[in-house]
Amino acid sequence: MSLPTELDGLREQVELRLEEFLPAADRLPDTLSRAIRYSLFPGGKRLRPVLTLVANRALGGREDLAMPAACAIEMIHTYSLIHDDLPAMDDDDLRRGRATSHRVFGEGIAILTGDALLSISFQVLGRFPAGESHDRLRLRILEVISEAASAEQMIAGQVLDLEMQGRNFDQNILETIHRRKTGALITASVVAGALAANAGPEAVERIRTYGEAIGLAFQIVDDLLDVVGTPESLGKSAGKDARSAKATFPALMGLKESRKRAAGLVEEACAAVSPFGPEASLLVRLARSVVDRSR
């Protein structure tokens, strides 16, 4: 996935701040510290934290107020990938171009590493941005992100994904899985950015619509790439969805209609933020990069 080059600086800032938000290495068992950093760095596209920061920027917000949420979301995303790759789940050997956490550190440490990243993320959300003047902001952002990572959203999506393997499914159940498993955290990413900008209710709802649309589009394209991509291009295993008989858009609709559905969702996302004017240009380009990506 090629994100606009203007966002390189944001990604670099995310990398730096992620390290700052982690517990010092000497405060953790050495294996845990190494396992956390192994999975979190290098971090691939950093799409979710970038979305938080770009949404915040589009609405005239301060980057320092949005950065804690951006980093916490990336930690939650990484925890979900570690657990998703486990033998009990998708049983993957490759992630972000190298061996998955459980292949390097063992299943027990991988599970605990995911648990640690989740708990650290909520420490960050509870503490930053610091100061009594930001108490309400921290609470609002914490509520949005915790809901996205909850039993009703991301976890429910993963459970449904597992339960539907090898079973008949329709578009309704497929979209439910994708919107919860992948879309919920992407939506929370942009909503958190909007909240950090003190956006009004109408702007927040437009951002939410944008996030829901690109969240579903992102997972549809992920389904497509699992069919047409290679491990070298994806940085992870390819063809596993079909081998596992998973519920995917290509399996239900074929490649052409899946691409059409993803493209339509991106147009919905762009339309939702069009009233923001020129400030929304990066959000629009980010949305379009979702369907143009190769990994």
N, C-alpha and C positions, 0 to 999 in steps of 0.2 A: 504494500500500500504506500503510495507516494503522497504525503501530505504537503501542502504548500510550504515552500522554503522559508516563508516569513515566520513559520512556526518553529524553526530550528531553535531559536532562542528560548522559547517557552519549554520545549522538551529538555533543553540543557538545564533550565532552572528547576524543572521537576526532578531531574536526576540529582541535583545538588541538595534540594530540600528533602528528598526521600531519605538520603543518608543522614541528614540532620535530625529527622524525626525518629530514626531507629534508635533503640537503646545502644549505648556504647558496647563495643565488642567484649570488654572485660567485665560487663555486668551479666553476661549470658554464658552458659556452657559453650565451649568452643565449637562443638559440632552444630549446635543450634544457630549460633551466629553465622557460621559459614554457610549453612543450608539456607538461611533467610536471604543472605546476600547473593547466593548462587541463583536463586529463583527470581529475585527482584532486579538484579543487574546482570547483564544488560537487559533492558526491558522492552525490546521491540518497538512498536509504533507509539505507545503511550497515548493512544487515541482518547481514552476516557478522561485523564487529567487535562489533556489539551482541550477537549470539549468544554470542560469546566471553566478553564481560563479564557477561552474564546467567547463563550456565552457571557461571562462576566465583563469582558472588554466591550462586547457589542452593546451592552446596556450601561456603559459608563462606570463600571465598578473599579475597585482597587484590587490589584493582583495579590497583594499581601493578605487580604481578607479571604480570597478564594483559594489560595494555595494549600492551606491545611486540608480542605475538603478534597482538592484534586489529588493530593498525595494519599489520603486515606482511601479514596476510591481505588487508586492503583494497587494499594495493598490488598484490598478486598478482592479485586479482580485476580491478582496473583495467587492469593489463597485458593480461590475457586479453581484456577487452572491446575494447581498442585493436586488438589483432591480429585478433579475431573480426570487426571491422567492415571490415577491409581488402578491397580489390577481389578479391584472391585467395581470400578466405574468403567472408563473407556480403555484402560490398559494400554496406554501409549508409552512409547520408548523415546519420543522426540518432542521437544518443545522449544520454541525460539531458537531453532537451529542446533540444539545440543541435547544431550541425554536428560530425560526428565528427572525430577528430584528423587523419586523413589528408586530409580536405577542407580543413582550416585550414592545416596545416603541410607537407603533401605526404607521400607514402607512405614515403619514406626516413626522414624524421624521426619519423613515427609508429611505424615498426618499432623504431627506436632508442629511442624513448620507452618503449615496452613493455619492451624489453630492460633499460633503465635502472631502471625500477620493480621489475622482478624482482630485479635485482642488489642494489638498495637494500634490498629486503625481507629478503634473507638477511644483509646487513650488520647490520640491526636485530636479527634473530633470533640472530646470533652474538655480539652485544655486550650485549643487554639481556634480562632485568634484570641489571644489572652486579654484579660481585663473585664471588669464588671460591665463596662459599656457595651460589650459584645455578648453578654449572657443570652439575650433573646436570639441573636443570630446563630450562636452555637447550637441552641436547642432546636431551632427550625431546621438547620442543616442536618443535625443528628437524626431528627425524625425522618427526614426524606431519605437519607442514605440507609438508615437501619431498616426502613420499610422495604427498600429495594433488595436488601440482602436477607430478608426475612424468610420464615417458613412459608409465607403466603406468596412470595414472589420468586426470588432466585432459587431457593431450595425446592420449592414446589415444582418449578420448571424442570429441575434436574431429576426429581422423582418421576414426574410424568414422562420425561425422556427415557428413563430406564424402563418404566413399565410398558411403554408403547413399542419397545423393540420386538420385531417379529409379529406385530399385531396390525390389524386393519385400522386405518385412521383417515380422517377427513381434514379439510382445510381449517375448520374451526379448532379442532384439538391441536393441530400443527401450529397454528398461530398462537394459541394459548401457551404452548411449550416455549416457543421462541420469544414471545413478549415477556415471559417471566424469567426464563433461564438467562437470556442475553439482554433483551431490551430494557428490563427494569433498571439495571445498573447504568446503562447508557443514558436513559432518561433522567435518572437521578443526577448524573454528571452535569447535564446542562441546567437542570433546575437548581442545583446547589450553586452554580455559578451565577444564576439570576438572583437568587436570594442574597448572595454575598454582595451583589450590586444594589441591594435594596429596591429591586424592581417591584412595580405594582402588580396587582392580581392579573390584569389582562396580559401584561408582558410575560408573566410567569406561565400562564396557560398557553400562550403562543410558543414559548420555549419548550413546554412540556409536550405539545403536539409535535414539534420538530423532533424532540428526542425519541418519542414513541415511534415515529415514522422511520428515522434512520436506524433505530435499534432493531426493528424488524427487518429492514433492508439489509443491514449488516449481516444478520444471521442467514438470510436467504443467500447472499453472496458467499458466505462461509460454506453453506451446503453445496453451492455450485463449484467452488474451488476444490472441495473434497473429491468431486467427480473429475474435474479437468486439470487439476494442479498436480504437482509432483512434490515429493518431500524436500527437494532442493529449493524449489520456488516458494514453498509454504513455510519451511522451517519446522514442520511437524508432519506426522504421518498423513498420507493421502489414501483415499479409498476405503477408510474404515467404516464410514456410514453404511455403505452397501453391504460390507461383510458382516456388520452387526445388525443388519435389517432395521436401521433406525428410521424414525419418522422424519423425512426431509422434503423440501419443496421439489427438488428434481425427481424424487421417487413418486411424488403425487402428481406433478404437473408437467414434468419434462423440463429440459434446459431452456428452451425458448420462452415458455410461459413464465418460468421462474425469473428469468432476466427481465421480462416485461413487468412483472409484479414489483421487483426491486426498483426498477427505474421509476415506476409510478409512485412508489412510496417516497423516493427522493424528491420528486416534484412536489408532493404534498408537504414535505419538510421545508423546502425552499419557499413555498407559498406562505407557510405559517409565519416565517420571519421577515417576509418582504416589507411589511410596514415599518420595520426598523431602519429601512433605507440603506445608505452606503455602509453603515456600521455593521450590517449583517453580511457583508461580502465574504468574509472568511467562513462564517457559518455555512453559507451557500456552497462555497468551494469544498469545504470539508464534507458536506453531504454528497456532493457529486463524486468526490474521491472514493466514497464507499462502494459505488458500483463499478468504478474504474480500477479497483485494486486487483493485484495479482497474488496477494498473500494475506 
